[in-house]
């Protein structure tokens, strides 16, 4: 997958097929290993992730830069800048 032309990312985490809370837990683990300001692209198919990911970002001080639905059937990509 490629990111939108104006939104490059540093790391990608695939959480497709995983249900709550695993997409957010995988994002948190990946973000811990990234420097502040780096961008993570999280792919998730769990329908609850549309609520969980923004809430996780707000609670942990990360910025949800962009949400891209429909890149694959049922998969949404979340672009998160580590805070």
ChimeraX commands (.cxc) that place a marker at each C-alpha (Angstrom):
marker #1 position 0.00,0.00,0.00 radius 0.5
marker #1 position 1.09,3.54,-0.55 radius 0.5
marker #1 position 0.24,6.57,1.50 radius 0.5
marker #1 position -1.54,9.62,0.13 radius 0.5
marker #1 position 1.05,11.62,-1.88 radius 0.5
marker #1 position 1.27,14.37,0.74 radius 0.5
marker #1 position 1.31,12.07,3.77 radius 0.5
marker #1 position 4.37,9.81,3.96 radius 0.5
marker #1 position 4.77,7.48,6.92 radius 0.5
marker #1 position 7.75,6.01,8.74 radius 0.5
marker #1 position 6.38,2.64,9.86 radius 0.5
marker #1 position 3.41,0.46,9.01 radius 0.5
marker #1 position 1.53,-1.91,11.30 radius 0.5
marker #1 position -0.99,-4.41,9.95 radius 0.5
marker #1 position -3.78,-5.23,12.40 radius 0.5
marker #1 position -6.26,-6.53,9.82 radius 0.5
marker #1 position -8.27,-9.46,11.10 radius 0.5
marker #1 position -7.67,-8.49,14.74 radius 0.5
marker #1 position -10.50,-7.40,17.00 radius 0.5
marker #1 position -10.62,-4.84,19.82 radius 0.5
marker #1 position -8.37,-4.14,21.67 radius 0.5
marker #1 position -5.59,-5.63,19.50 radius 0.5
marker #1 position -5.36,-2.94,16.77 radius 0.5
marker #1 position -4.77,-0.23,19.38 radius 0.5
marker #1 position -2.38,-2.45,21.37 radius 0.5
marker #1 position -0.32,-3.12,18.22 radius 0.5
marker #1 position -0.27,0.61,17.42 radius 0.5
marker #1 position 0.84,1.44,20.96 radius 0.5
marker #1 position 3.66,-1.09,20.84 radius 0.5
marker #1 position 4.91,0.19,17.49 radius 0.5
marker #1 position 4.67,3.84,18.55 radius 0.5
marker #1 position 6.72,3.19,21.71 radius 0.5
marker #1 position 9.67,2.25,19.50 radius 0.5
marker #1 position 9.32,5.32,17.25 radius 0.5
marker #1 position 10.72,8.82,17.82 radius 0.5
marker #1 position 8.41,11.74,18.60 radius 0.5
marker #1 position 7.08,13.22,15.37 radius 0.5
marker #1 position 7.33,9.99,13.37 radius 0.5
marker #1 position 4.21,8.80,11.52 radius 0.5
marker #1 position 2.67,5.35,11.82 radius 0.5
marker #1 position 0.28,3.89,9.28 radius 0.5
marker #1 position -2.04,1.42,11.05 radius 0.5
marker #1 position -4.24,-0.86,8.91 radius 0.5
marker #1 position -7.25,-2.32,10.71 radius 0.5
marker #1 position -10.43,-4.12,9.72 radius 0.5
marker #1 position -12.16,-4.07,13.14 radius 0.5
marker #1 position -15.21,-1.80,12.75 radius 0.5
marker #1 position -14.74,-0.56,16.34 radius 0.5
marker #1 position -11.29,0.83,15.43 radius 0.5
marker #1 position -12.98,3.94,14.01 radius 0.5
marker #1 position -13.86,4.78,17.62 radius 0.5
marker #1 position -10.88,3.20,19.40 radius 0.5
marker #1 position -8.05,4.71,17.35 radius 0.5
marker #1 position -9.11,8.39,17.69 radius 0.5
marker #1 position -9.76,7.85,21.41 radius 0.5
marker #1 position -6.35,6.18,21.85 radius 0.5
marker #1 position -4.63,9.08,20.06 radius 0.5
marker #1 position -6.40,11.70,22.19 radius 0.5
marker #1 position -5.64,9.87,25.45 radius 0.5
marker #1 position -1.96,9.21,24.62 radius 0.5
marker #1 position -1.14,12.60,23.07 radius 0.5
marker #1 position -0.70,11.42,19.50 radius 0.5
marker #1 position -2.16,13.19,16.46 radius 0.5
marker #1 position -4.51,11.32,14.14 radius 0.5
marker #1 position -3.50,12.95,10.86 radius 0.5
marker #1 position -5.71,11.13,8.38 radius 0.5
marker #1 position -8.14,8.22,8.15 radius 0.5
marker #1 position -8.42,6.42,4.82 radius 0.5
marker #1 position -11.33,3.99,4.49 radius 0.5
marker #1 position -11.82,1.46,1.74 radius 0.5
marker #1 position -8.25,0.87,0.58 radius 0.5
marker #1 position -9.16,-2.84,0.69 radius 0.5
marker #1 position -12.52,-4.40,1.47 radius 0.5
marker #1 position -13.26,-3.52,5.08 radius 0.5
marker #1 position -9.78,-2.13,5.83 radius 0.5
marker #1 position -9.20,1.38,7.14 radius 0.5
marker #1 position -5.78,2.99,7.42 radius 0.5
marker #1 position -4.99,5.43,10.22 radius 0.5
marker #1 position -2.05,7.82,9.98 radius 0.5
marker #1 position -0.83,8.66,13.49 radius 0.5
marker #1 position 1.93,11.13,14.39 radius 0.5
marker #1 position 3.63,10.20,17.66 radius 0.5
marker #1 position 3.27,12.89,20.29 radius 0.5
marker link #1:1,2 radius 0.2
marker link #1:2,3 radius 0.2
marker link #1:3,4 radius 0.2
marker link #1:4,5 radius 0.2
marker link #1:5,6 radius 0.2
marker link #1:6,7 radius 0.2
marker link #1:7,8 radius 0.2
marker link #1:8,9 radius 0.2
marker link #1:9,10 radius 0.2
marker link #1:10,11 radius 0.2
marker link #1:11,12 radius 0.2
marker link #1:12,13 radius 0.2
marker link #1:13,14 radius 0.2
marker link #1:14,15 radius 0.2
marker link #1:15,16 radius 0.2
marker link #1:16,17 radius 0.2
marker link #1:17,18 radius 0.2
marker link #1:18,19 radius 0.2
marker link #1:19,20 radius 0.2
marker link #1:20,21 radius 0.2
marker link #1:21,22 radius 0.2
marker link #1:22,23 radius 0.2
marker link #1:23,24 radius 0.2
marker link #1:24,25 radius 0.2
marker link #1:25,26 radius 0.2
marker link #1:26,27 radius 0.2
marker link #1:27,28 radius 0.2
marker link #1:28,29 radius 0.2
marker link #1:29,30 radius 0.2
marker link #1:30,31 radius 0.2
marker link #1:31,32 radius 0.2
marker link #1:32,33 radius 0.2
marker link #1:33,34 radius 0.2
marker link #1:34,35 radius 0.2
marker link #1:35,36 radius 0.2
marker link #1:36,37 radius 0.2
marker link #1:37,38 radius 0.2
marker link #1:38,39 radius 0.2
marker link #1:39,40 radius 0.2
marker link #1:40,41 radius 0.2
marker link #1:41,42 radius 0.2
marker link #1:42,43 radius 0.2
marker link #1:43,44 radius 0.2
marker link #1:44,45 radius 0.2
marker link #1:45,46 radius 0.2
marker link #1:46,47 radius 0.2
marker link #1:47,48 radius 0.2
marker link #1:48,49 radius 0.2
marker link #1:49,50 radius 0.2
marker link #1:50,51 radius 0.2
marker link #1:51,52 radius 0.2
marker link #1:52,53 radius 0.2
marker link #1:53,54 radius 0.2
marker link #1:54,55 radius 0.2
marker link #1:55,56 radius 0.2
marker link #1:56,57 radius 0.2
marker link #1:57,58 radius 0.2
marker link #1:58,59 radius 0.2
marker link #1:59,60 radius 0.2
marker link #1:60,61 radius 0.2
marker link #1:61,62 radius 0.2
marker link #1:62,63 radius 0.2
marker link #1:63,64 radius 0.2
marker link #1:64,65 radius 0.2
marker link #1:65,66 radius 0.2
marker link #1:66,67 radius 0.2
marker link #1:67,68 radius 0.2
marker link #1:68,69 radius 0.2
marker link #1:69,70 radius 0.2
marker link #1:70,71 radius 0.2
marker link #1:71,72 radius 0.2
marker link #1:72,73 radius 0.2
marker link #1:73,74 radius 0.2
marker link #1:74,75 radius 0.2
marker link #1:75,76 radius 0.2
marker link #1:76,77 radius 0.2
marker link #1:77,78 radius 0.2
marker link #1:78,79 radius 0.2
marker link #1:79,80 radius 0.2
marker link #1:80,81 radius 0.2
marker link #1:81,82 radius 0.2
marker link #1:82,83 radius 0.2
view
